[in-house]
Amino acid sequence: MPNDNTFSLTLSKEEMQKYGYKIIDLIATHFENLNSEKLVSLANRKQMDALLQQPIPNEPCEPDKVLKDVIENVLSNIDLLTHPKFYSFVPSPSNFISAMADSIASGFNIFSGGWSTSPAAAELEIVVINWLLEMFNFPIVEGGGILTSGGSMANLTALTTARRIKCKADYSKAIIYLSDQAHSSNIKAIRVLGFNERQVRIIPTDMEFKISLNKLKNAIAKDKLEGFEPFCIIASAGTTNTGSVDSLPEIAAICSKENLWMHVDAAFGGAAILSKDGNTILKGIEKADSLTVDPHKWFFQPYEIGCLLVKDHKWLSQTFSEKPVYLKDIEGNDSEINFYDHGIELTRGFRALKFYMSLKTFGLDAFKKAIQSGIDLAENVEELLRKSPMWEVISPATLAVINFRLNPIKYNLPEKELDTVNQFISKQIINTRSAVLVTTVLQNQVVLRMCLINPRTTMDDIKSTLDLCEKIAEDYFENI
Ligand SMILES: Cc1ncc(COP(=O)(O)O)c(C=O)c1O
């Protein structure tokens, strides 16, 4: 390594190539061997401290040694959310092209804050946002959006915009409505924005885990009678727990009648708009004022890329635009978007590149097929479970999510015992490190939840996981 006295954070071209090829090999091998890799780490804090805590390194170290340490100690202690048997949370079935695009974005260290610092980066962000606007049937010319770090940030950006546009400066009486199945990031956003608890209405859901329209209407009416000012409904289009989609056309009608902002959190479920079934289930999504959809979920992008779409791009600049003197020279003209004026962040990485390159490389049809395959797989799993004397479906396959529990007919177990055994199965499966299948709670029942958006997941993967679950359960029953 060159080690002159002025700046030593450099490698020669040959050193960079040698180092870079090793990393490309590592990533390519990871994708190639994905199925056979251990997909979950069980390391606790004590073990990680022992392995990785160290003093600040004053002296340089050979790049290969640092890389070896990362491979041996870091990469062996991570979860693989791209793995076909990672069924939990919202997995992230990423792709190689986008990973390489991220290398370009950080290799060239492209600043995607203002137009004049990287016109092509801003233009590509406009391009992919236009593609998304078109997919969701939002107006292309008036509509707009911004790429964010993820769904949480997109929801925060949406609710900040909703408050600014609907409530102006005084939001002391403003009320916001969401269901008990809405994602926690919405509540976080509401808290960050400084609303107090009395300004939030958590509306119960019905038997299909959709917001109860009757209870929603009652709450709005009561709030108005009490002198509050309802301003926003957050609808979920693909709840994290069950994939349920709130009744979007009806919510749109309520918003229109009551002059409320309609935000749709479709962070995970939105991509289903590209599938035949999803297109039907998501009808009404085009009526939203703002919409969260995460490319790093069901659009197969690596972290981090979320997106907020809005019906009128001016709402974003009206909410976020600030004109400090030190940015005056790069403001550009009105047609040139400075994304720092459309959201919270000033310095932003080039998130659009990975979405752009992967969509161009694989084509939209490949995305459509991959999304439909997740929906089909979940439906096939539902059928399999319904035919089995061991399993019970708790919420049917919806947008590739299914919830179920082990409930063997032959044992006729009480509820409490069912909770215990299903929790046990989840824990033991994870302990095998061969699949990640965690629980959630639906209507007070502990259930196993699969989110099957990974097109690499096969029915054989599922069957082998369910077989293992059954074996774990039999061992459990033998020992009680
Ligand atoms: C419906 C929904 N909204 C928002 C989020 C938050 O997204 P992120 O984790 O990208 O911040 C999630 C995450 O799973 C989600 O499922």
The ligand as an SDF file (V2000), in Angstrom:
LIG
                    3D

 16 16  0  0  0  0  0  0  0  0999 V2000
  -46.5210   -2.4800    6.0140 C   0  0  0  0  0  0  0  0  0  0  0  0
  -45.1530   -1.9920    6.3970 C   0  0  0  0  0  0  0  0  0  0  0  0
  -44.9420   -0.6710    6.5280 N   0  0  0  0  0  0  0  0  0  0  0  0
  -43.7430   -0.1660    6.8780 C   0  0  0  0  0  0  0  0  0  0  0  0
  -42.6760   -1.0030    7.1180 C   0  0  0  0  0  0  0  0  0  0  0  0
  -41.3580   -0.4140    7.5200 C   0  0  0  0  0  0  0  0  0  0  0  0
  -40.4510   -0.5130    6.4620 O   0  0  0  0  0  0  0  0  0  0  0  0
  -38.8690   -0.4160    6.7220 P   0  0  0  0  0  0  0  0  0  0  0  0
  -38.5180   -1.6100    7.5550 O   0  0  0  0  0  0  0  0  0  0  0  0
  -38.3090   -0.4710    5.3460 O   0  0  0  0  0  0  0  0  0  0  0  0
  -38.5810    0.8510    7.4100 O   0  0  0  0  0  0  0  0  0  0  0  0
  -42.8490   -2.3930    7.0000 C   0  0  0  0  0  0  0  0  0  0  0  0
  -41.7430   -3.3140    7.2650 C   0  0  0  0  0  0  0  0  0  0  0  0
  -41.8640   -4.5060    7.2470 O   0  0  0  0  0  0  0  0  0  0  0  0
  -44.1200   -2.9050    6.6200 C   0  0  0  0  0  0  0  0  0  0  0  0
  -44.3460   -4.2160    6.4850 O   0  0  0  0  0  0  0  0  0  0  0  0
  1  2  1  0
  2  3  1  0
  2 15  2  0
  3  4  2  0
  4  5  1  0
  5  6  1  0
  5 12  2  0
  6  7  1  0
  7  8  1  0
  8  9  2  0
  8 10  1  0
  8 11  1  0
 12 13  1  0
 12 15  1  0
 13 14  2  0
 15 16  1  0
M  END
$$$$
